[in-house]
Amino acid sequence: MSVDQQSSTQPSSTQQTVADLVVVGGGHAGHSAFSAYLKAGGPGPVILISEDDTAPYRRPPLSKDFLRGESGSDQLAMDPADFYTGGDNELLLDDAVTSIDTAKRMLHTRSGREITYRHCILATGSAPTPLDVPGGDTATGLRFLSEARELRDAAQSATTAVVIGSGFIGCEASASLAVRGIAVTLVSTSSGPQEKRLGPDASSLISGWLEDAGVRMHHNTGVREIEAGHVVRLTDGTELAADLVLNATGVTLRTELAEQAGAEVREGRVVVDEQMRTSVPGLFAVGDVALAMNTAAGRHLAVEHWNAAERMGEVAGTVAAGGEAHWAEPLGFFSLIGHHLLKYAAWADGFDEAIPVHHEGGGLTVWYARDGVTVGVLTSEADDDLDLGRKLLLQGAPPPVAPPNHG
Ligand SMILES: Cc1cc2nc3c(=O)[nH]c(=O)nc-3n(C[C@H](O)[C@H](O)[C@H](O)COP(=O)(O)OP(=O)(O)OC[C@H]3O[C@@H](n4cnc5c(N)ncnc54)[C@H](O)[C@@H]3O)c2cc1C
């Protein structure tokens, strides 16, 4: 069954249920927690509650092949709908947990459900932060399938687009819209795409790819206002007319339930140990919303990548079912910008050296180090370096090349 065809559960009056596990959130982390719990033989009922109106689906294609019009929503589902409803298990879609009482281990949903749980896993992720300028709320976000559909529909007839924000989603979406033949302008307050996060060499590589795709760039400029949803005025006085405007400036992490539960929140995320346990008994947090202990890194990490979200979900689901697991893997992701693939493995919590190695034929490796130790590697057409980088990360070893100023 395609994700479009799956229906939501909306009880009309208060209904009381006892569950062994409640998973809050139907993203990568929530789906993985639910699956791992069942796989580890955890008892039911298990209930997955998601504010999304569709069963768990993969988000990364939303800025890539889905936006380019090369794949449909039927290719996004993580599992068929009946996967979630075996035995007494339930999938509540288009619903939200509105309050949690950790003393009673009870939560309430927007649709009027009252659910008592033994374990609860918070996998609430994030939502796009609205642009705080006049007319900012008219720009589309790109986090949920509903937003991606809106954007893709608009792209079918659009000839011009403005994308605000040059993070990965802004860069990927710009290139995807340009591939569709739309004249795209990318606006960003930074001096180059991803410059602060990945350093100048990776940034200029991405800039080149965007230019090749036909994307025009306005850097060091903010948005002053959006008039009638179609005229974007920049702080440098430029005025851009656009059939569609995408806000890719960032996200707000959804920590409100964890805060209400009294769990420790630091740096805007829910603090968890290597087994994804919060400071509150019976309550776990996983995925983008978590600040999780990674035993290989030896410190808490904040990550916004699907494979880390899935691994954290797997750990929490296994532990909630009575099994043994902990988070020890390095982080990594691929980004597809137009038809160019960037690969990255890192602890992603900062570096003091970014050492570029340009390869014959246009490939690039950037080694990231902190205090002389490898903390990341980024590659384009250099898979051997990616493999080596992962090993060096785990070993806590120096990069294989010295910074240029060290000879
Ligand atoms: C367009 C796009 C492209 C991306 N591309 C890549 C990529 O190429 N590589 C990569 O590694 N990562 C990529 N990411 C990031 C990746 O998708 C995220 O890291 C991942 O989705 C995090 O999973 P999560 O489950 O923690 O959170 P989310 O996926 O944000 O899921 C959170 C879920 O919680 C639900 N929710 C929130 N509050 C409540 C509540 N109170 N009650 C019930 N439900 C609630 C939401 O509806 C949602 O279902 C991309 C993200 C986007 C949006």
The ligand as a Gaussian input file, in Angstrom:
#p B3LYP/6-31G(d) Opt

LIG

0 1
 C       14.251000      17.269000       2.999000
 C       15.205000      16.553000       3.904000
 C       16.321000      15.932000       3.371000
 C       17.214000      15.261000       4.201000
 N       18.293000      14.633000       3.655000
 C       19.129000      13.931000       4.448000
 C       20.233000      13.203000       3.890000
 O       20.457000      13.206000       2.683000
 N       21.022000      12.506000       4.734000
 C       20.797000      12.483000       6.092000
 O       21.536000      11.823000       6.824000
 N       19.769000      13.152000       6.645000
 C       18.929000      13.874000       5.861000
 N       17.876000      14.558000       6.415000
 C       17.732000      14.564000       7.883000
 C       16.972000      13.335000       8.360000
 O       15.789000      13.177000       7.626000
 C       16.683000      13.500000       9.846000
 O       17.915000      13.424000      10.522000
 C       15.737000      12.427000      10.349000
 O       14.476000      12.568000       9.743000
 C       15.592000      12.503000      11.866000
 O       14.654000      11.563000      12.261000
 P       13.792000      11.759000      13.604000
 O       12.926000      10.554000      13.659000
 O       14.682000      12.066000      14.733000
 O       12.910000      13.074000      13.379000
 P       11.827000      13.424000      12.283000
 O       12.120000      12.725000      11.015000
 O       11.733000      14.916000      12.279000
 O       10.467000      12.828000      12.846000
 C        9.812000      13.383000      13.947000
 C        8.415000      12.823000      14.023000
 O        7.815000      13.213000      15.255000
 C        6.485000      13.636000      15.019000
 N        6.088000      14.448000      16.172000
 C        6.680000      15.560000      16.669000
 N        6.056000      15.956000      17.797000
 C        5.061000      15.067000      18.023000
 C        4.074000      14.923000      19.040000
 N        3.983000      15.766000      20.068000
 N        3.205000      13.894000      18.951000
 C        3.283000      13.004000      17.926000
 N        4.200000      13.090000      16.940000
 C        5.080000      14.105000      16.994000
 C        6.565000      14.309000      13.665000
 O        5.298000      14.422000      13.063000
 C        7.467000      13.309000      12.938000
 O        6.716000      12.217000      12.485000
 C       16.979000      15.232000       5.599000
 C       15.848000      15.875000       6.137000
 C       14.967000      16.522000       5.300000
 C       13.756000      17.191000       5.893000

